[in-house]
Structures are given as C-alpha cells and as structure tokens.
Amino acid sequence: MSFLLYQLADSAFPTGGFAHSSGLEACVQAGVVDDVSAWLRDATIAIAHGALPFVSAVYARELAEVDAARDAFLTSAVANRASRTQGRALVDTCARVFPGFARPAAAHHAPAFGVCARALGVTEDDARRVFLHLSVRSLASAAVRLGVLGPHRAQALHFELHPLLESLARARVDEPAQTAPLQELFGATHDTLYSRLFQS
C-alpha cells in the first residue's frame, strides 16, 4: 500500500467525517440498537451496496452523471445533506493538500471520493478498500463517542469485520441498493432529536 493511501485513510486527513454518525445517533436514541456489532455489520453491508457502487462508477462514467444518480438514491434529507457536506470537504481538502490536483466539481461523498482517488492515481480496487475502511472506522468512532462501545471493543469489532470488508471490496454491485432500510428511516429523524452530538 502506498503512502498516499495511508494519508487518505488517516484520521488526521480533514474531511469532516467524524462529525457524522451515519444514522447511529438517531438509532441509539430511538432504542433500536440492541446489538452494536450487528448494527455495524448491517451498516457496513449497506455502505457496500448503497455507496460503494458510486465510488466505482466515476472510474468509468462522468462525475456529473454519477453524482445525479447518487442524489436521486439518497432520499433522506439528512443523509443527502451529510453526503454533500462530506463531498465538498473532501474535494476542498484534496485541492489544498495535493499540488497540481485538478479540483473536480463538488459532489456527494462517494462519487467525490472516487473521482479524487482516480485523479490522484489510486486504482479502483484500492479506492474501494480505503472507502470501506474509512466508513467502518467512522461508524466505530461514532459508537465510541456515543458511549455504546468502548475503544478496544470498537477496534475488535473492526478487526472482526475484515473478512467481510475484503469480500465486499471484491464484489461488484452494479446497481446500488438500500439493504438496511430501518437504519435509513431512523437516521432520517436526526434533525428532530432534542440533543445531538453529530450532524447526521
């Protein structure tokens, strides 16, 4: 793995991902997270089927087309807003960090990640792996900050997910799908929470 991939995967790379819980905060407050490990597994599969296809798509299609499809896919206003916010932050960060980086148009997070990775010379396979890693790391971190997991247990769960992550990174899902609709529905209530630690 190249040092560029280490840098993109580092928590110090400022893209704003840690401001979002991907619906976990709303699910916890609603009392529907009985088993955090199962929730993380379901969320990981949902990311692989609902976001990862858009990371890959920009390796073959125009960003504007892929971004429009991602926008249509994200029907939850909360998830849609969070995706746009993270996409803009990623594009802005890459433009400030990497000399000669040709700034793409701002886009949703998944297609923005794919197009930035492609522009930096990252292979599609590596982009898929880093995106999955970042997604699971952010979810695990959110669980720790919400107090539903300790930091060591979060890392153990992340490690336990490695075989699944490898399988999902290798799989090719052409048509995006929502595989965790209850997580999405509860996540869409985030703006109505009385107290919020995260933006989504």
C-alpha positions as CSV (number, residue, x, y, z in Angstrom):
1,M,0.0,0.0,0.0
2,S,1.3,3.4,-0.9
3,F,1.9,6.3,1.5
4,L,-0.8,8.2,-0.4
5,L,-3.3,5.6,0.7
6,Y,-2.1,5.7,4.2
7,Q,-2.6,9.5,4.2
8,L,-6.1,9.3,2.7
9,A,-7.1,6.7,5.3
10,D,-5.6,8.6,8.2
11,S,-8.0,10.1,10.7
12,A,-5.9,13.3,10.5
13,F,-7.0,13.9,6.9
14,P,-9.6,16.6,7.5
15,T,-12.7,15.7,5.6
16,G,-15.2,16.2,8.4
17,G,-16.3,12.5,8.6
18,F,-16.1,12.4,12.3
19,A,-19.0,15.0,12.5
20,H,-21.4,12.3,11.2
21,S,-22.7,9.1,12.7
22,S,-24.5,7.8,9.6
23,G,-27.7,7.5,11.5
24,L,-26.3,5.7,14.5
25,E,-27.0,8.5,16.9
26,A,-30.7,8.6,15.9
27,C,-30.9,4.8,16.1
28,V,-29.3,4.8,19.6
29,Q,-31.7,7.5,20.9
30,A,-34.7,5.6,19.4
31,G,-33.5,2.5,21.4
32,V,-33.3,0.2,18.3
33,V,-29.7,-0.7,18.7
34,D,-29.8,-3.9,20.8
35,D,-26.5,-5.3,19.3
36,V,-24.0,-2.8,18.2
37,S,-21.9,-5.4,16.4
38,A,-24.9,-6.5,14.3
39,W,-25.7,-2.8,13.6
40,L,-22.2,-2.2,12.4
41,R,-22.3,-5.3,10.2
42,D,-25.6,-4.3,8.7
43,A,-24.3,-0.7,8.2
44,T,-21.2,-2.0,6.5
45,I,-23.2,-4.1,4.1
46,A,-25.5,-1.1,3.4
47,I,-22.4,1.1,2.6
48,A,-21.1,-1.6,0.2
49,H,-24.4,-1.8,-1.6
50,G,-25.5,1.8,-1.4
51,A,-22.4,3.9,-1.6
52,L,-19.5,1.8,-3.0
53,P,-21.1,1.5,-6.5
54,F,-20.8,5.3,-6.8
55,V,-17.1,5.2,-5.8
56,S,-16.5,2.7,-8.7
57,A,-18.8,4.4,-11.2
58,V,-16.7,7.5,-11.6
59,Y,-13.9,5.3,-12.9
60,A,-16.0,4.7,-16.0
61,R,-18.5,7.5,-16.2
62,E,-18.7,11.3,-15.9
63,L,-18.9,12.7,-12.3
64,A,-22.0,14.8,-13.1
65,E,-23.9,11.7,-14.2
66,V,-22.8,9.6,-11.2
67,D,-23.5,12.5,-8.8
68,A,-27.0,13.0,-10.1
69,A,-27.7,9.3,-9.6
70,R,-26.3,9.4,-6.0
71,D,-28.5,12.4,-5.3
72,A,-31.6,10.5,-6.5
73,F,-30.6,7.5,-4.4
74,L,-30.3,9.5,-1.2
75,T,-33.9,10.2,-0.5
76,S,-33.3,11.0,3.2
77,A,-32.8,14.8,3.6
78,V,-30.4,14.1,6.5
79,A,-28.2,11.6,4.6
80,N,-28.3,13.7,1.4
81,R,-27.1,16.8,3.2
82,A,-24.4,14.9,5.1
83,S,-23.2,13.3,1.9
84,R,-22.9,16.7,0.1
85,T,-21.1,18.2,3.1
86,Q,-18.6,15.5,3.2
87,G,-18.1,15.5,-0.5
88,R,-17.4,19.2,-0.5
89,A,-14.9,18.9,2.4
90,L,-13.1,16.1,0.6
91,V,-12.7,18.0,-2.7
92,D,-11.6,21.1,-0.8
93,T,-9.0,19.2,1.3
94,C,-7.5,17.5,-1.8
95,A,-7.3,20.8,-3.6
96,R,-5.4,22.3,-0.7
97,V,-3.1,19.4,0.0
98,F,-2.0,17.9,-3.3
99,P,-0.1,20.1,-5.7
100,G,-1.5,20.0,-9.2
101,F,-4.7,18.5,-8.1
102,A,-7.4,19.4,-10.6
103,R,-10.4,20.3,-8.4
104,P,-13.5,18.4,-9.6
105,A,-17.0,19.8,-9.1
106,A,-18.3,19.4,-5.6
107,A,-20.3,16.2,-5.4
108,H,-21.7,13.7,-3.0
109,H,-19.2,11.9,-0.8
110,A,-19.0,8.5,-2.6
111,P,-18.6,9.9,-6.1
112,A,-16.3,12.7,-4.9
113,F,-14.1,10.1,-3.2
114,G,-13.9,8.0,-6.3
115,V,-13.1,10.9,-8.6
116,C,-10.5,12.3,-6.2
117,A,-8.9,8.9,-5.8
118,R,-8.8,8.5,-9.6
119,A,-7.3,11.9,-10.1
120,L,-4.6,11.0,-7.6
121,G,-3.7,7.8,-9.4
122,V,-5.3,5.4,-6.9
123,T,-6.6,2.2,-8.5
124,E,-10.3,1.5,-8.3
125,D,-9.7,-1.6,-6.1
126,D,-7.6,0.4,-3.7
127,A,-10.2,3.2,-3.7
128,R,-12.9,0.7,-2.8
129,R,-10.9,-0.7,0.1
130,V,-10.0,2.7,1.5
131,F,-13.6,3.9,1.3
132,L,-14.9,0.9,3.1
133,H,-12.2,1.2,5.8
134,L,-13.0,4.9,6.3
135,S,-16.7,4.2,6.5
136,V,-16.3,1.4,9.2
137,R,-13.7,3.4,11.1
138,S,-16.1,6.4,11.2
139,L,-19.0,4.3,12.4
140,A,-16.9,2.6,15.1
141,S,-15.6,6.0,16.2
142,A,-19.2,7.3,16.4
143,A,-20.2,4.3,18.5
144,V,-17.4,5.1,21.0
145,R,-18.3,8.8,21.3
146,L,-21.9,7.8,21.8
147,G,-20.9,5.6,24.6
148,V,-22.3,2.4,23.2
149,L,-18.8,0.8,22.6
150,G,-15.5,1.1,24.4
151,P,-12.5,1.9,22.2
152,H,-11.0,-1.5,22.5
153,R,-14.2,-3.3,21.7
154,A,-14.7,-0.9,18.7
155,Q,-11.3,-1.9,17.4
156,A,-12.0,-5.6,18.0
157,L,-15.3,-5.3,16.0
158,H,-13.5,-3.5,13.2
159,F,-10.9,-6.4,13.1
160,E,-13.7,-8.9,13.1
161,L,-15.2,-7.2,10.0
162,H,-12.0,-7.6,8.0
163,P,-13.1,-10.7,6.1
164,L,-16.5,-9.1,5.3
165,L,-14.7,-5.9,4.2
166,E,-12.5,-7.9,1.9
167,S,-15.5,-9.8,0.4
168,L,-17.4,-6.6,-0.1
169,A,-14.4,-4.8,-1.7
170,R,-14.0,-7.7,-4.2
171,A,-17.7,-7.9,-5.0
172,R,-19.1,-5.9,-7.9
173,V,-22.5,-4.4,-7.3
174,D,-23.6,-2.7,-10.4
175,E,-27.0,-1.4,-9.2
176,P,-27.0,0.4,-5.8
177,A,-29.5,-0.8,-3.2
178,Q,-30.6,0.1,0.3
179,T,-30.0,-3.1,2.4
180,A,-30.7,-1.5,5.8
181,P,-34.0,0.5,5.4
182,L,-34.7,0.8,9.2
183,Q,-31.3,2.3,9.7
184,E,-32.1,4.8,7.0
185,L,-35.5,5.6,8.4
186,F,-34.3,6.2,11.9
187,G,-31.3,8.1,10.6
188,A,-33.7,10.5,8.8
189,T,-35.1,11.6,12.2
190,H,-31.8,13.0,13.2
191,D,-32.9,16.6,12.8
192,T,-35.8,16.1,15.3
193,L,-33.5,14.8,18.1
194,Y,-33.7,17.0,21.2
195,S,-29.9,16.8,21.8
196,R,-27.3,15.9,19.1
197,L,-23.6,15.2,19.2
198,F,-23.4,14.7,15.4
199,Q,-24.6,16.5,12.3
200,S,-26.2,13.3,11.0
